[in-house]
């Protein structure tokens, strides 16, 4: 409900709190150290928002591909990222990147079917992540036997992944029909949505890997009964840049000049 500037400030504050939690994941337990990192994140948001968004999204795509390799290799490869400064840098890239992509979704010029409403695009991103979670939950409980990444998150199964992707594919086709997209655009829209769902799984696994390495269950106790902010947005931190990249590359979302 906020205008773009208010939206940027609100989301920046939320991700700064997530940065406070990320510092703990990185091995910094002192309160002052954690708040300094949160303030550094805010400063970097201000700096990077002046840069062209398309190259930044491209760099983020490469970054998350590398992270996928680290998650797949775990526990091997921990020597590449287990030092506290490296984990802080990973947090900068993940959280500042998510903020830049989210505000690109909010302020960019959207042309998608009959809608020009950026708020619907943001809502759709949330629906993709929620749909992937819901499908994974029920499919995993019903058919889940083969573990997806037992060293990182023993509860996740391949059946859950496929169930989540199936739900997202149905959601994408329904929204594409509502938007009255042309046939080729329907396929592109569905593929971008499925890729975003896969990215949400990576976000969840990435945070689980960091928490397992750190030896903690939750990123913090800010939300009693639910853990921390990061525990609620870990999937979105990756899904948002991926969807923003796909829609920008497809020409449906262009940066404001």
C-alpha positions in Angstrom: 0.0 0.0 0.0 3.1 2.3 0.1 4.4 4.4 -2.8 7.6 3.2 -4.3 9.9 5.2 -2.0 8.0 4.1 1.1 8.1 0.5 -0.2 11.8 0.8 -0.6 12.3 2.1 2.9 10.1 -0.5 4.5 11.6 -3.5 2.6 15.1 -2.1 3.3 14.4 -2.0 7.0 13.0 -5.5 7.0 16.0 -6.9 5.1 18.3 -5.0 7.5 16.8 -6.9 10.4 17.4 -10.1 8.3 21.0 -8.9 8.0 21.2 -8.7 11.8 20.2 -12.4 11.8 22.6 -13.2 9.0 25.5 -11.9 11.1 24.7 -14.5 13.7 24.6 -17.2 10.9 28.1 -15.9 10.0 29.4 -16.5 13.5 29.1 -13.0 14.9 27.2 -13.2 18.2 27.9 -9.8 19.6 25.0 -7.3 19.4 27.1 -4.4 18.2 28.7 -6.4 15.4 25.4 -7.6 14.2 23.8 -4.1 14.1 26.9 -2.7 12.3 26.4 -5.3 9.6 22.7 -4.4 9.3 23.7 -0.7 8.9 26.3 -1.7 6.3 23.5 -3.4 4.3 21.4 -0.3 4.4 24.4 1.8 3.1 25.0 -0.7 0.3 21.4 -0.6 -0.7 21.6 3.2 -1.1 24.8 2.8 -3.2 23.8 0.0 -5.4 20.3 1.4 -6.2 22.1 4.0 -8.5 23.6 1.3 -10.7 21.9 -0.3 -13.8 19.6 -3.0 -12.6 20.0 -5.4 -15.5 23.8 -6.1 -15.0 23.1 -6.5 -11.3 20.4 -9.1 -12.0 22.7 -11.0 -14.3 25.4 -11.0 -11.6 22.9 -12.3 -9.1 21.9 -15.1 -11.4 25.6 -16.2 -11.6 25.9 -15.9 -7.8 22.9 -18.2 -7.2 24.1 -20.8 -9.6 27.4 -20.9 -7.6 25.4 -21.2 -4.4 23.4 -24.1 -5.9 26.7 -25.9 -6.5 27.8 -25.3 -2.9 24.5 -26.6 -1.5 24.7 -29.7 -3.7 28.2 -30.4 -2.6 27.7 -30.0 1.1 29.4 -31.0 3.4 32.2 -31.0 0.9 33.3 -27.5 -0.1 32.7 -25.8 3.2 36.3 -24.6 3.2 35.2 -22.1 0.4 32.7 -20.3 2.6 33.0 -21.2 6.2 35.1 -18.2 7.2 33.1 -15.5 8.9 34.0 -12.7 6.4 33.0 -14.9 3.4 29.6 -15.7 5.0 29.1 -12.0 5.6 29.8 -11.3 1.9 27.3 -14.0 0.9 24.8 -12.2 3.1 25.4 -8.9 1.4 24.9 -10.4 -2.1 21.8 -12.3 -1.1 20.0 -9.6 0.9 21.0 -6.5 -1.0 20.3 -8.4 -4.2 16.9 -9.4 -3.0 16.1 -5.8 -2.1 17.2 -4.4 -5.5 15.2 -7.1 -7.4 12.1 -6.5 -5.2 12.1 -2.8 -5.8 12.7 -3.4 -9.5 9.5 -5.4 -9.4 7.8 -2.5 -7.6 9.0 0.4 -9.7 9.8 -1.1 -13.1 7.5 -0.6 -16.1 5.3 -3.7 -16.4 3.7 -4.8 -19.6 2.2 -8.3 -19.2 -1.0 -9.2 -21.0 -3.7 -6.7 -20.0 -2.1 -5.7 -16.7 0.3 -2.9 -15.8 0.0 -3.4 -12.1 3.3 -4.1 -10.4 1.6 -4.9 -7.1 0.0 -7.9 -8.8 3.4 -9.0 -10.0 4.8 -8.9 -6.4 1.7 -10.8 -5.2 2.2 -13.4 -7.9 5.8 -13.9 -6.8 4.6 -14.7 -3.3 1.9 -17.0 -4.7 4.6 -19.0 -6.6 6.6 -19.5 -3.4 3.6 -20.4 -1.3 2.3 -22.7 -4.0 5.7 -24.5 -4.2 5.7 -24.9 -0.4 2.1 -26.2 -0.2 2.6 -28.7 -3.1 5.9 -29.9 -1.6 4.3 -30.4 1.8 1.4 -32.6 0.6 3.4 -34.5 -2.1 6.3 -35.1 0.3 4.0 -36.5 3.0 2.2 -38.7 0.5 5.0 -39.9 -1.8 8.3 -38.7 -0.2 10.9 -41.4 0.1 14.0 -40.3 -1.8 15.7 -37.4 0.1 16.5 -34.2 -1.8 19.5 -33.1 0.2 19.8 -35.2 3.4 23.0 -33.5 4.5 21.3 -30.1 4.4 17.6 -30.6 5.1 16.6 -34.2 5.8 12.9 -33.5 5.6 12.9 -32.4 2.0 12.2 -35.0 -0.7 12.3 -35.2 -4.5 8.6 -36.0 -4.5 8.0 -32.7 -2.6 9.9 -30.8 -5.2 7.9 -32.3 -8.1 4.7 -31.7 -6.2 5.5 -28.1 -5.7 6.5 -27.6 -9.3 3.2 -29.2 -10.4 1.2 -26.7 -8.2 3.2 -23.8 -9.6 2.7 -25.0 -13.2 -1.1 -25.1 -12.7 -1.0 -21.7 -11.0 1.0 -20.2 -13.9 -1.3 -21.6 -16.5 -4.4 -20.2 -14.7 -2.8 -16.7 -14.3 -1.6 -16.7 -17.9 -5.2 -17.5 -19.0 -6.5 -14.6 -16.9 -3.9 -12.3 -18.4 -4.9 -13.4 -21.9 -1.3 -14.1 -22.9 -0.4 -15.4 -26.4 0.5 -19.0 -26.8 4.3 -18.5 -26.8 4.0 -16.1 -23.9 2.1 -18.7 -21.9 5.0 -21.2 -22.2 7.5 -18.5 -21.3 5.4 -17.4 -18.3 5.0 -21.0 -17.1 8.8 -21.7 -17.4 9.7 -18.5 -15.6 7.3 -19.5 -12.8 8.7 -23.0 -12.5 12.2 -21.7 -12.4 11.2 -19.2 -9.7 9.8 -22.2 -7.7 13.0 -24.0 -8.0 14.9 -20.9 -6.8 12.7 -20.8 -3.7 13.8 -24.4 -2.9 17.4 -23.3 -3.2 16.8 -20.4 -0.9 15.4 -22.7 1.8 18.3 -25.1 1.4 20.9 -22.4 1.5 19.7 -21.0 4.8 19.4 -24.6 6.2 23.0 -25.2 5.2 24.2 -22.1 7.0 22.2 -22.9 10.1 23.4 -26.5 10.2 27.0 -25.4 9.8 26.4 -22.8 12.6 24.7 -25.4 14.8 21.4 -23.4 15.3 17.8 -24.2 14.6 16.4 -20.8 13.9 18.0 -17.6 12.6 16.6 -15.8 15.7 13.6 -15.7 18.0 12.1 -12.4 16.8 8.9 -14.2 15.8 8.0 -16.5 18.7 7.1 -19.9 17.4 8.3 -19.1 13.9 12.0 -18.4 14.4 13.4 -15.2 12.7 12.7 -13.0 9.7 15.2 -15.0 7.6 13.3 -18.2 8.4 10.2 -16.7 6.8 11.8 -15.1 3.8 14.7 -17.4 2.9 12.8 -18.7 -0.2 11.8 -15.3 -1.3 15.3 -14.0 -1.1 16.2 -16.2 -4.1 12.8 -16.4 -5.8 12.4 -12.6 -6.2 15.7 -12.0 -8.1 15.0 -15.0 -10.4 11.5 -13.9 -11.3 12.7 -10.3 -11.8 15.5 -11.5 -14.1 13.2 -13.8 -16.1 10.6 -11.1 -16.6 13.2 -8.5 -17.5 14.9 -10.7 -20.0 11.5 -11.5 -21.6 10.8 -7.8 -22.0 7.8 -7.7 -19.7 9.5 -5.6 -17.0 11.8 -2.7 -17.9 13.8 -0.5 -15.5 12.6 3.1 -15.0 14.9 5.4 -16.8 
